C-alpha cells in the first residue's frame, strides 16, 4: 500500500471528524496503522470507526490485502506533528533531551524550531542558607530534544 495515497484519501475524512492525522505507517506485510488526534478533547471510538470504514471504502481489501488499525495517538507516545505541540501549550509535558537530561515542565510555546518551557527549581541563592523556589522560562532548540510526551500525573 502507498502511504501517500492513504494520507491523501484519509486526511479529509479525519479532518471532517474534528481530528488531525498524526502518523500513517505501512509495514512490509501491509499492516497499516493510522494514528489520529482530536483538535480539542479526546479521540472517541466513533472517530476511529468512521476512519476505518472510509479506509475500507477507499481501499477495498479485494484489491489489496492489508490489516488496518486506527488509533488515537496515545498519552505515552512522543509528539510527532506541530498540531500536537500546539494543542499541548499550557499543559505539562515530559521532555527528554539528547544526552539523557529529563525535565517535566509547562509547555509555554512551540514552533518547528524551538519550544519554550516554564518550570520551577529549588536553588540556593548566593548569601542565603536555604533553597528557594526559582521560576524559569527557557527556550530550547528542537535539535536539543529527543522526545516530548504529555505528562500524566496519577496523584
JOQUIFEN-V768019 format. One record per residue. N is the residue number from 1. D_CENTER is the distance of its C-alpha to the mean C-alpha in whole Angstrom. Layout:
# JOQUIFEN-V768019
n->N d_center->D_CENTER
n->N d_center->D_CENTER
This chain:
# JOQUIFEN-V768019
n->1 d_center->24
n->2 d_center->23
n->3 d_center->19
n->4 d_center->20
n->5 d_center->22
n->6 d_center->20
n->7 d_center->17
n->8 d_center->20
n->9 d_center->22
n->10 d_center->19
n->11 d_center->17
n->12 d_center->20
n->13 d_center->20
n->14 d_center->16
n->15 d_center->16
n->16 d_center->19
n->17 d_center->18
n->18 d_center->16
n->19 d_center->13
n->20 d_center->11
n->21 d_center->10
n->22 d_center->7
n->23 d_center->10
n->24 d_center->13
n->25 d_center->15
n->26 d_center->19
n->27 d_center->21
n->28 d_center->24
n->29 d_center->26
n->30 d_center->24
n->31 d_center->21
n->32 d_center->19
n->33 d_center->15
n->34 d_center->13
n->35 d_center->10
n->36 d_center->9
n->37 d_center->8
n->38 d_center->11
n->39 d_center->12
n->40 d_center->13
n->41 d_center->14
n->42 d_center->12
n->43 d_center->13
n->44 d_center->16
n->45 d_center->18
n->46 d_center->20
n->47 d_center->17
n->48 d_center->17
n->49 d_center->21
n->50 d_center->21
n->51 d_center->19
n->52 d_center->21
n->53 d_center->24
n->54 d_center->23
n->55 d_center->22
n->56 d_center->25
n->57 d_center->27
n->58 d_center->26
n->59 d_center->27
n->60 d_center->29
n->61 d_center->30
n->62 d_center->33
n->63 d_center->32
n->64 d_center->30
n->65 d_center->29
n->66 d_center->26
n->67 d_center->23
n->68 d_center->20
n->69 d_center->18
n->70 d_center->15
n->71 d_center->13
n->72 d_center->10
n->73 d_center->6
n->74 d_center->8
n->75 d_center->8
n->76 d_center->9
n->77 d_center->6
n->78 d_center->5
n->79 d_center->3
n->80 d_center->5
n->81 d_center->6
n->82 d_center->8
n->83 d_center->8
n->84 d_center->5
n->85 d_center->7
n->86 d_center->10
n->87 d_center->9
n->88 d_center->9
n->89 d_center->12
n->90 d_center->15
n->91 d_center->13
n->92 d_center->13
n->93 d_center->11
n->94 d_center->12
n->95 d_center->12
n->96 d_center->14
n->97 d_center->16
n->98 d_center->18
n->99 d_center->21
n->100 d_center->20
n->101 d_center->20
n->102 d_center->17
n->103 d_center->17
n->104 d_center->16
n->105 d_center->16
n->106 d_center->15
n->107 d_center->13
n->108 d_center->16
n->109 d_center->15
n->110 d_center->13
n->111 d_center->14
n->112 d_center->14
n->113 d_center->16
n->114 d_center->15
n->115 d_center->14
n->116 d_center->16
n->117 d_center->16
n->118 d_center->19
n->119 d_center->21
n->120 d_center->24
n->121 d_center->26
n->122 d_center->30
n->123 d_center->32
n->124 d_center->36
n->125 d_center->37
n->126 d_center->40
n->127 d_center->43
n->128 d_center->42
n->129 d_center->42
n->130 d_center->39
n->131 d_center->35
n->132 d_center->34
n->133 d_center->30
n->134 d_center->29
n->135 d_center->26
n->136 d_center->24
n->137 d_center->22
n->138 d_center->21
n->139 d_center->19
n->140 d_center->18
n->141 d_center->17
n->142 d_center->14
n->143 d_center->17
n->144 d_center->18
n->145 d_center->14
n->146 d_center->13
n->147 d_center->10
n->148 d_center->8
n->149 d_center->7
n->150 d_center->8
n->151 d_center->12
n->152 d_center->13
n->153 d_center->17
n->154 d_center->20
n->155 d_center->23
